[in-house]
Amino acid sequence: MLDMEQARFNMIEQQIRPCEVLEGRILELLQHVRREHYVPKEKREMAFMDTEIPLGYGAFMWQPKLEARTVQELHLTRNDKVLEVGTGSGYLTALLASLAGHVTSVEIVPELSARAGQILKTYHHNNITLEIGDAARGWGGGASYDAIVLTGSTPVLPTMFQHSLNIGGRLFAIVGDAPAMEVKLITRLATDIYETVNIMETSVAPLINALQPNRFVF
């Protein structure tokens, strides 16, 4: 049987720290929020592996190091209102909610949203609103956020997400096509001024209905 605590320790030391996740509160959070609770039961022994975990419906749980790096890069505070596009397992939702004031998480697959909702309710995350819908190109009808996370890649980043940031807001998105996608952190510095930092390269499954580039046919 898998020793969960030893596996969690190994994950942090061998995967998370080498990915430049060194902030104390993030490392403590990874100890506190039990990743194995969010993994499908039949795949629980994969909970701390350096790999994506299939959730069904074409969705995947990210590698632990990418989840941790996401949360660290957003520099969340208790005053922050967060939009998560793609609830998935609910684990990243729980990490975000542990640091932010409120998280709105949108999932296009009702079954995934329902499963994540049951787990999140069990572990008393009461600052989360789960929505069902297609947010691959934006969400909220004019609502604005302090942080936005896209949990699937998008070949083209819809401008709606930048426009939905408050001043000082941060957008974490994985942009491009496989096999080389760029992890981007975009900060809204002023009404029409954005700063983009390329953090690293990775490759993850795209959002359902992600925005595609215009492809000319000759």
N, C-alpha and C positions, 0 to 999 in steps of 0.2 A: 504493500500500500504506500502511496506517495506521502512523504512527510511534508505537509503543506508549509509549515513554518520554515523548514530548511530550504524548500524550493523557493519560497518567497524571498528569503535572504539571498539565495544564489542569484535570483532574477535581478535584484537591486544591485548587487555587487558586480555581476558579470555582464548585465545588459544595460541597466539604467545609467549607472555612473559612467561607463565608457561612452555613452551617448551625450555626455556633457550635461547631464541632469544632476546637479550638485546642490541645489537649494534645499536647505534642511527641512522646510515645511512640506516640500513636495515628497521627499523621501519618507517623511513621517506619514504623510497621507497614503502612500502606497502600502505602508504597514497596516494602516487603520481600515481602509476600504478594501474589503476582501474580494479580490479579483475572481476567485474560484466560485463565488456565489452567483456570478453573472454569466459564467460559461455554461453552455448546455450540459446537462448531467452526463450524457454519454461521452463528452469530450473533456471532462473535468481534469483528467490527468495531463491535459495539454495547457492548463491554465497559466503556467509560468514559462512556457517554452517561447523561444525567440522566433515566433511564427504567427501568421494570421490564423484565426480559428473560424471555420465555416459556421454560420448561424442559420443557414437555410435561406431560401428566397433570393439567392444571389448575393447575400450580405456576408460580411466578414468582420470579426473583431480584429482590430489592429494589433500589430506587435506591441508588447508592453512598452518598449522604449519610445515608440512614436506617440503613444498616449501620454506618457510622462513628459516628453519634450513639449507636446502641445500645451499641457497645463502650465508648465514652467514659462514658456514664451509669452503667454497671455497676461502674466502678472496680475491675476485677479485680486479684487478686494471685495469686502462685504457690501460695498455700494454699487457693485457692477450688476447690470442686467445683461444676460447672455442669451444668444440664440444658437442652438445646436441644430444643424441640418443633418438628419440621420441619427435616430436614437440607437438603432442597432441593439446591442446587448443591454444597454443602460449603464454600463460600467463607466465610460467616459462621462456620461451625464452625472453620475454620482460624484466623480472627482471634481467636475466643474461646480456642482452644487455645494460641495464641501467648502469651497473658497469664495464663491460669489454670493450676491444677494438673492438673485432669482435666475432660474434657467428655464427658458422655453425650448423644448426639444420636439422637433417635427420628424415624423417617420411616415414614409409612403406605404409601408406594409403594415396593415392593421394587426396582424398576428404578432409581429415583432414588438410593436408598441404595447400590446396587451401583456406580453410576457415580461418586458422590461418594467412595465408599470407595477406588476405584482411584486417583483423583486424590490424595486425602489420603495414601495409602500412598506414591505416587510422590514426594511432597514431604516425607516423613519426619515426619509428625505422629503420634507414637507415644503420645500421652496422650489419645487419643480412643477411645471405645467407641461403635460404631454399633449401634443396635437397630432392628428392624422391628416396627411396631405402631401402634396408635391411642392417642396421648397427648393428644388434644384436650381431655380432661377430667381429666387427671392421669396420673402415671406413677410406678412405682417401688416399689409395695407397702410404703410406710412409709419409704422412703429420704428423706433430707433433703439440701438443697443450699444453697450460699452464693449462687448466682445461677441464675435461671431465665429463659429467653427463649422467647417464643412467636413464631414466624416467620410466622404467619398471624393474621388478626384473629379476634376472638370477640365475638359480640353480647353475650353475658353471660360474665363471668369466673368460672370455677369456683373455689370456695373451696379446693378441693384444692391448688391451686398455692400459695396463701398458707400453708397448713398444712404444705407441704413445704419451707418456708424455715427455715434455721437462724436463730437470733437474730442480727440484723445482716444477714441475707440480703436480696437484692434481686430483685424480679420485674419484668421488662420486658414489657409487654403492650399490644397495640393493641385497644381495646375500643369496640364500637358497630357501627352499620350504615352502609353507604355512603349518601351521599358524605362524611359528617363523622364520623370516628372519632377517638378521643382516645388519644394515646400516653401511657401511664401508667408511672411507676416507683413500685413499692410496696416499702417497706422494713419488715421485721419488727423492731420495736424491743424487744419483749418477748413473752412467750407469747401474750397476747391484745391486743397493741397494735401497730397498723400505721400507717405514714405513707404517704400517697399524694400524689405530685406529678404534675400534668398538665404534660407537657413541650411538646407541640405537637399540632396536628391533622394527620391524613393519611388516606389510604384505600388499603388493600391487600386482596388476596384473603383470604377467610376460611379457617381451618383446615377440613379435611374433618371432618365430624361435630362441628363447633363447637357449644357449648351455646347453645340458643336461649331467648329469653324465653317465659314462659307467655303464650299469646295466647288471650284469652277469645273465644268465639264466641257471639253472641247470636242 
